[in-house]
Amino acid sequence: MKSQPKADGEAASRLITERIAELGDWRGDTLARMRALIREADPDVVEEWKWRGTPIWSHDGIISTGESYKSIVKLTFFKGASLKDPARLFNSSLEGNARRAIDIHEGEEIDANAFKALIRAAVALNTSGAKKPTKRW
């Protein structure tokens, strides 16, 4: 896909829908499923399209990106290191002080309730005014 300008709202939603259709395989299905769960968890979520065609979900700050690669769909939470993850959904980018990611491979299922709880926690963190993730040693 060609590099596209930043977009939000309806324009971004349309671009995300196009990306899902463009993928046309398990990655598109996975991205669509995760998008639906994000929308269920936060009906006020704002969809954005940034950084050369990356779907973004925001609510008073970025909640997550939704990237697709050859063998994974990656959901990166910008403040993931500050979120409790009792279901241990985060399985990538674990070494950093801020971000955490969920890599989903073909055939893998993510616990929908645990994922929605993670989305709600990210929204709560964003709306709390917390700017920096807390270091956890």
N, C-alpha and C positions, 0 to 999 in steps of 0.2 A: 504494500500500500504506500502511496506517495505521502510525503510529509505534509501534514495539514496544520492549519493554524489552531490556536487555542480556541476552545468553545465550551460553553456551559449551557445548562437548561435543556430545552428541546433540541437544539442543534447537537449538543453532545450526546444526548440520548439516542438520536438518530444515527450518529457516527458509531456509537457502541453497538447498536443493533446491526449496523452494516458489518462491523468487524466480526460479530458472532456469526453472521451468515457467510461472510467471506472465509472464515476458518473451515466451516462445512464438515467438521469431523468431531471427535470426542472433545477436542479442546473448545470448540464453539458451544457444545452442549454443556460442558463444565462451566465455562464462563457465564452462560445464560443462567444456569442453576445457582451459581454463587451470587450473581446480580439479583436474582429474585429473592434470595435469602437476605441480602443486604437491604433491599427495599422493604421486606417484611419486618426486619428488625428496626428499621428507622424510616418510617414513611416520609419524613422530611429531608431525607438525604438528597444532596445535589449531585448530579452527574456532571463530570467535566471531561474534557479531552485535551491532553497536554503532551508535551515532550515527544513530538513526532509520532503521535497516535497512541497514547497510552490512556486507557479508561481510568478515571479517577472518581472515587466516591468521597464526598466531603459533607461535613456538618460542623460549622464553626472551625474549620481546619480540615486537612486531609485525614480521612479515616484509612483508606486503603487504595492501592493501585491494583489493576488487574491485567497482568501481562501474560502473553501466550508465547511459548517457545516450542521447539520441535517436540520435546518429550514431557513438558510440564505446563501447567497453568500456575502462575505465581501470583499470590495475593500478598502484597507487602504493606504492613501496617507501620506508618511512620513513627508512631509512639509505642510500638509494640512492647518494647522492653519495660515500659511502665505499666503494662496490663497484666493482671492475673490470668493465667491460662491453666486452670485445673484439669482440663481435658487434654492438655498437651497437644494442641493443634499446631502450634508453631514448630516447624521442623527444618527451618532454613534461616540463614542470617542471624544465628543465635549468638555470635561473638561480639556484636556491636553494642553500643551503649544506648541506642535509640530504636532502630528498626528491628522488626521481627517479620518473618514471612512464613507462609504456608505454601509448600510446593505440592501440587496435586498431579499425580501421574495417571495415565490411562487406566481406567477400571477402579480407581480408588474412590471411596465415598467418604465425605466429611460429615461428622455428626452435626446435623442441622441446628439442633437446639444449642449445642456448645458454640457453634459458629455465630449464631445470632446473639448469644450472650457476649461474645467477644466484640461484636459490632457495637452493641449497646454500651459496653464498657469503654470502647474507644470514643464514642459520642460523649459519654459522661466526662471523660478526661478532657476532651476538646472544649466542652461547654463550661468546665470548671475554671477555666482561665489558666490552667497549668501550662507553662511554656516549654519547660525542659523536662525530659524524662529523668526519672530518679535512678541513680546508679544503684545497682544491687550487686553486692559482692558476696 
